[in-house]
Structure formats: C-alpha cells, structure tokens
Amino acid sequence: MYKITGKNAFEVAPDTNPAEGLLDGTYYNLDIEKLDARTWHILKDHKSYYVQWIERSEDGKNFSLKINGQLLELHAKDHYDLLLEQMGMSSANTAKASKLKAPMPGKVLDILIEKGQAVAKGDGLLILEAMKMENLLKAEQDGTIKSVNVSVGEAVEKNNILIDFD
C-alpha cells in the first residue's frame, strides 16, 4: 500500500488484482492494463484514463505523470515511510540545520562522505541498519561536512549526532 499526495491524497495497492485503495476516504477498485513500458490504461467507475509515466526522482518517491494529458506532480510514501512517520521518525526529522541525528537506534553500515566534502540536498550521507532494513540517510540541504562523529560498524542510539555541517 502506498500513500500518494498531490492535488488529492489517496492510498493505492497496485499489486492487488484488481488494484484497490482509498480516495478521499472512499474505497475504489482499478482495472489496470499496461500498454507499454511507460503507459497504462486504467478503468475506474466505468471511466477510462490513460496514464503516462513522465519522470521520477532518484529515490522513486517524487514523480510526474500525465493522466489524460494533464500533468500531475506526486509524492509517494511506502509502508516503511508511513511506519517511520507513525513512530515520529519521518525523514523530515532526520536532519537539522547543522546536524544529522540518528532517526532511530541502529548500526552504521557505510559512510558515504568525509570531512570537508561539499554535499547537495538529497546526496546520500550514510547507511544505517535499523529494524532489519538498510536506511540511506540523505542531506536535507546543501552544505559542507564539518565532522563525521561515527564509524562503520558502530551502534548508535536515536538522536545521536552522526554528522555536523558547517
């Protein structure tokens, strides 16, 4: 199940047959036929929609679609994003203006940056294993790495300061 936000918010389970979800609190079914690698024909409530995939961000969570010729910019949250959000650990809370804190307890698997390195918003900083998942922590803004306060293999607790920025 994915939660999609844009002009409207809706939930969709595209892997069910038929696909199903909620739109403004109302349950729906979708009949989906893939026409080619980037185009689908969708039937919802006896209405026909042609959906064309235009582009998506590197993380796959921001994307552009054309639906019957109308361009839509959308954002998707998967099961894990929603779980972290429920626990108060959404990605919006992982980075502060001058520090990156651990969003949850875990183990540092890899450090992708070094002291003095310039980073851009969205750049991967380090990989934290938590809840049996590998989580790529990214820069929330442009900046320069002032210090890296952890090492590979180190166990960290929630809110430990992992990286300082200038």
C-alpha positions in Angstrom: 0.0 0.0 0.0 1.3 3.4 -0.9 0.1 6.8 0.2 0.3 9.3 -2.7 -0.1 13.1 -2.2 -0.5 15.7 -4.9 -3.7 17.7 -5.7 -5.6 14.9 -3.7 -4.3 12.4 -1.2 -5.0 8.8 -1.9 -3.8 5.3 -1.0 -3.2 2.6 -3.5 -2.3 -1.1 -3.5 -1.2 -1.5 -7.1 -0.1 -5.1 -6.8 -3.5 -6.4 -5.9 -5.8 -7.7 -8.7 -7.8 -5.5 -9.2 -5.7 -2.7 -7.8 -7.5 -1.0 -4.9 -7.3 1.9 -2.5 -8.9 4.9 -0.9 -9.5 8.3 -2.5 -10.8 11.0 -0.1 -11.9 8.2 2.3 -13.8 6.3 -0.4 -12.8 2.8 -1.4 -12.1 2.1 -5.1 -11.1 -0.7 -7.5 -9.0 -0.1 -10.6 -8.6 -2.3 -13.7 -5.1 -1.6 -15.0 -3.7 -2.7 -18.3 -0.1 -1.9 -19.2 0.2 -0.7 -22.8 3.9 -0.2 -22.9 6.9 0.5 -20.5 5.6 4.0 -19.7 1.8 3.9 -20.4 -1.2 2.3 -18.7 -4.9 2.3 -19.4 -7.0 2.4 -16.2 -10.7 1.9 -15.7 -12.2 3.4 -12.5 -16.0 3.6 -12.1 -16.6 3.0 -15.8 -14.3 5.9 -16.7 -11.2 5.5 -18.8 -7.8 7.1 -18.0 -4.6 7.0 -20.0 -1.6 7.4 -17.6 1.9 8.1 -18.9 5.0 8.0 -16.7 7.0 11.2 -17.4 9.8 11.2 -14.8 10.6 10.2 -11.3 13.2 11.2 -8.7 16.2 9.0 -8.0 14.6 7.7 -4.8 11.4 6.9 -6.7 9.2 8.8 -4.3 8.6 12.0 -6.3 7.3 11.6 -9.8 5.4 13.2 -12.7 2.5 11.6 -14.6 0.3 12.7 -17.4 -3.3 11.5 -16.9 -5.5 12.1 -20.0 -3.0 14.8 -21.0 -2.9 16.6 -17.6 0.5 16.8 -15.9 0.5 15.8 -12.2 3.4 16.1 -9.7 3.0 13.4 -7.0 4.9 12.2 -3.9 4.7 8.6 -2.7 5.2 7.2 0.8 5.6 3.4 1.1 4.9 1.2 4.1 8.2 1.9 5.7 7.9 5.7 5.3 4.4 5.6 6.9 5.7 3.4 9.7 8.6 5.8 10.5 6.1 8.7 10.3 3.8 7.0 12.8 6.8 6.5 15.1 7.7 10.2 14.9 10.8 9.4 12.9 9.9 10.7 9.4 12.7 11.8 7.1 11.7 15.4 7.7 13.0 14.9 11.3 16.4 13.3 10.4 18.3 16.4 9.5 18.7 19.7 11.3 20.3 22.9 10.0 23.7 22.0 11.4 23.5 18.3 12.5 22.3 14.9 11.2 20.9 12.9 14.1 20.1 9.2 14.1 16.4 8.8 13.4 16.3 5.5 15.3 18.7 3.1 17.0 20.8 1.1 14.6 24.2 0.2 13.2 26.3 2.3 10.8 26.9 0.1 7.7 28.6 2.6 5.5 29.7 6.3 5.5 29.5 7.8 2.0 31.1 11.2 2.8 34.1 12.6 4.5 35.1 15.7 6.5 35.3 18.8 4.3 33.2 17.4 1.5 30.5 19.6 0.0 27.1 17.9 -0.3 23.9 18.9 -2.1 20.4 18.3 -0.9 19.5 14.7 -1.5 23.0 13.4 -1.5 23.5 10.1 0.4 25.5 10.6 3.6 25.5 7.2 5.3 23.7 3.9 5.6 22.1 3.0 8.9 20.8 -0.5 9.5 17.7 -0.4 11.7 14.7 -2.6 12.1 16.4 -5.1 9.8 16.4 -2.6 7.0 19.2 -0.5 5.4 18.3 3.1 5.5 20.1 5.7 3.3 20.2 9.0 5.2 20.4 11.9 2.9 21.3 15.6 3.1 18.3 17.7 3.7 20.1 20.8 2.4 23.3 21.9 0.7 26.3 22.2 3.0 29.8 21.1 3.9 30.7 18.2 6.2 32.3 19.7 9.4 32.8 16.3 11.1 31.7 12.7 11.0 31.1 11.5 14.5 30.6 7.8 13.9 32.5 5.0 12.2 31.4 1.9 10.2 30.1 -0.8 12.4 29.3 1.5 15.3 25.9 1.1 17.1 24.0 4.3 17.6 21.0 5.3 19.6 18.1 7.5 18.5 19.2 11.2 18.3 22.9 10.5 18.4 24.7 13.2 16.4 26.1 11.4 13.3 27.4 14.3 11.2 27.9 18.0 11.8 27.6 20.5 9.0 29.2 23.9 8.5 
